[in-house]
């Protein structure tokens, strides 16, 4: 009876060890989908939320900032509309080629994708610079600083998070301080 129990225990342990051999504990690696719209940096500001974050009190300043943000959003909508087909094609191509292992082919593919996306990204960045320049002239230093902070936060939301690496279990630390060796 003991031998049978020991044999079953051994077989179960071997199955558990075999499943964790590949480093991820038998879990499938989740591949994130590429989104060209987020990569390029297309997003819209909500005027009321931005004004609340910047803490603008004066009505005429609120009106001017809202006007600038609406103008920026409209220009981004135009770019997004004109380049939507290219962005959809790039998104589908990149997602289809994510599993490719050909390094030389991937270099060429990446170069072609950047060739299409870089002009769009540059135009959006130039619009952001113009928006920042106009807001810098209208807002106080403290308000402009909070605007930049708000803008950076919005941009950070677009960046996809890298998958967390699987960590191996660390051996337990010896926390018994009384039994330390003393030299």
C-alpha positions as CSV (number, residue, x, y, z in Angstrom):
1,X,0.0,0.0,0.0
2,X,2.8,2.4,0.9
3,X,4.6,1.5,-2.4
4,X,1.4,2.3,-4.4
5,X,0.9,5.6,-2.6
6,X,4.6,6.5,-3.1
7,X,4.3,5.6,-6.8
8,X,1.2,7.8,-7.3
9,X,2.9,10.7,-5.5
10,X,6.0,10.4,-7.7
11,X,4.0,10.3,-10.9
12,X,2.0,13.4,-9.9
13,X,5.3,15.3,-9.0
14,X,6.7,14.4,-12.4
15,X,3.7,15.8,-14.2
16,X,3.9,19.0,-12.2
17,X,7.6,19.3,-13.0
18,X,7.1,18.6,-16.7
19,X,4.4,21.3,-17.0
20,X,6.7,24.0,-15.6
21,X,9.7,23.1,-17.7
22,X,9.3,25.8,-20.3
23,X,9.7,28.6,-17.8
24,X,6.1,30.0,-17.9
25,X,4.5,27.2,-15.9
26,X,2.5,25.9,-18.8
27,X,0.8,29.2,-19.5
28,X,0.5,30.5,-23.0
29,X,2.4,33.8,-23.8
30,X,-0.1,36.6,-24.5
31,X,0.8,38.6,-27.6
32,X,-0.3,42.2,-27.6
33,X,-2.0,43.6,-30.6
34,X,-0.3,46.5,-32.4
35,X,-2.4,49.6,-32.9
36,X,-1.0,52.1,-35.4
37,X,-3.4,54.8,-34.2
38,X,-1.9,54.6,-30.7
39,X,1.6,54.3,-32.0
40,X,1.3,57.5,-34.0
41,X,-0.2,59.3,-31.0
42,X,-3.7,60.1,-32.2
43,X,-5.9,61.0,-29.2
44,X,-8.3,63.8,-28.4
45,X,-8.4,66.1,-25.4
46,X,-11.6,66.4,-23.5
47,X,-11.8,70.2,-23.0
48,X,-13.7,70.2,-19.7
49,X,-11.4,67.6,-18.2
50,X,-8.3,69.4,-19.3
51,X,-9.5,72.7,-17.9
52,X,-10.3,71.0,-14.6
53,X,-6.8,69.5,-14.4
54,X,-5.1,72.7,-15.3
55,X,-7.3,74.5,-12.6
56,X,-8.4,77.5,-14.7
57,X,-10.7,79.9,-12.9
58,X,-11.1,82.8,-15.3
59,X,-13.9,82.5,-17.8
60,X,-12.2,84.2,-20.7
61,X,-9.1,82.0,-20.2
62,X,-11.4,78.9,-20.1
63,X,-12.9,80.0,-23.3
64,X,-9.6,80.5,-25.0
65,X,-8.2,77.2,-23.9
66,X,-11.4,75.4,-25.0
67,X,-11.1,77.1,-28.3
68,X,-7.4,76.0,-28.7
69,X,-8.2,72.4,-27.7
70,X,-11.2,72.2,-30.0
71,X,-9.0,73.5,-32.9
72,X,-6.3,70.9,-32.0
73,X,-8.9,68.1,-31.9
74,X,-10.4,69.1,-35.2
75,X,-6.9,69.0,-36.9
76,X,-6.3,65.6,-35.4
77,X,-9.6,64.4,-36.7
78,X,-8.7,65.5,-40.2
79,X,-5.4,63.7,-40.0
80,X,-7.0,60.6,-38.6
81,X,-9.7,60.7,-41.4
82,X,-7.2,61.2,-44.2
83,X,-4.8,58.5,-43.0
84,X,-7.3,56.0,-41.5
85,X,-6.9,53.6,-44.4
86,X,-3.1,53.5,-44.2
87,X,-3.3,53.1,-40.4
88,X,-5.7,50.2,-40.7
89,X,-3.5,48.5,-43.3
90,X,-0.4,48.9,-41.1
91,X,-2.2,47.6,-38.1
92,X,-3.3,44.5,-39.8
93,X,0.1,43.9,-41.5
94,X,2.0,44.2,-38.3
95,X,-0.4,42.0,-36.4
96,X,-0.1,39.4,-39.1
97,X,3.7,39.5,-39.2
98,X,4.2,39.4,-35.4
99,X,5.0,35.7,-35.4
100,X,7.6,35.9,-38.1
101,X,11.2,34.8,-37.3
102,X,13.0,36.1,-40.3
103,X,15.3,38.8,-38.9
104,X,16.3,40.3,-42.3
105,X,12.8,40.4,-43.5
106,X,11.6,42.0,-40.3
107,X,14.2,44.8,-40.6
108,X,12.9,45.6,-44.1
109,X,9.3,45.3,-42.9
110,X,10.0,47.6,-40.0
111,X,11.7,50.2,-42.3
112,X,8.7,50.2,-44.6
113,X,6.2,50.6,-41.6
114,X,8.3,53.5,-40.2
115,X,8.4,55.1,-43.6
116,X,4.6,55.3,-43.6
117,X,4.1,56.1,-39.9
118,X,6.9,58.7,-39.3
119,X,5.3,61.5,-41.4
120,X,2.0,61.1,-39.6
121,X,3.7,61.0,-36.2
122,X,5.7,64.1,-37.1
123,X,2.7,66.1,-38.2
124,X,0.9,65.2,-34.9
125,X,4.0,66.2,-32.9
126,X,4.2,69.6,-34.7
127,X,0.5,70.2,-33.9
128,X,1.2,69.4,-30.2
129,X,4.1,71.8,-30.2
130,X,2.0,74.6,-31.7
131,X,-0.7,73.9,-29.1
132,X,1.8,74.0,-26.3
133,X,3.3,77.2,-27.6
134,X,-0.1,78.9,-27.7
135,X,-1.1,77.6,-24.3
136,X,2.3,78.7,-22.8
137,X,1.5,82.3,-23.8
138,X,-1.9,82.2,-22.2
139,X,-1.4,80.2,-19.0
140,X,0.6,81.0,-15.9
141,X,3.7,78.9,-15.2
142,X,2.0,76.7,-12.7
143,X,-1.0,76.1,-15.0
144,X,1.3,75.4,-17.9
145,X,3.3,72.9,-15.8
146,X,0.1,71.1,-14.8
147,X,-0.9,71.1,-18.5
148,X,2.4,69.4,-19.5
149,X,1.9,66.9,-16.7
150,X,-1.6,66.2,-18.0
151,X,-0.4,65.9,-21.5
152,X,2.4,63.4,-20.6
153,X,-0.1,61.3,-18.6
154,X,-2.4,61.1,-21.6
155,X,0.5,60.1,-23.9
156,X,1.7,57.4,-21.4
157,X,-1.8,55.9,-21.5
158,X,-1.3,55.2,-25.2
159,X,1.9,53.2,-24.7
160,X,1.2,49.5,-24.3
161,X,2.6,47.9,-21.3
162,X,5.3,45.3,-21.8
163,X,4.4,41.8,-20.6
164,X,5.8,41.1,-17.2
165,X,8.5,38.6,-17.2
166,X,7.8,35.4,-15.3
167,X,9.8,35.3,-12.2
168,X,11.1,32.2,-10.6
169,X,10.4,31.6,-7.0
170,X,13.3,32.9,-4.9
171,X,14.4,30.7,-2.0
172,X,13.1,31.9,1.3
173,X,15.3,34.2,3.2
174,X,16.5,33.2,6.6
175,X,14.9,35.7,8.9
176,X,16.0,34.2,12.1
177,X,18.5,36.9,13.3
178,X,19.3,35.2,16.6
179,X,21.2,32.4,15.0
180,X,23.6,34.5,13.0
181,X,27.2,33.6,13.1
182,X,29.4,36.0,14.8
183,X,33.0,36.2,13.9
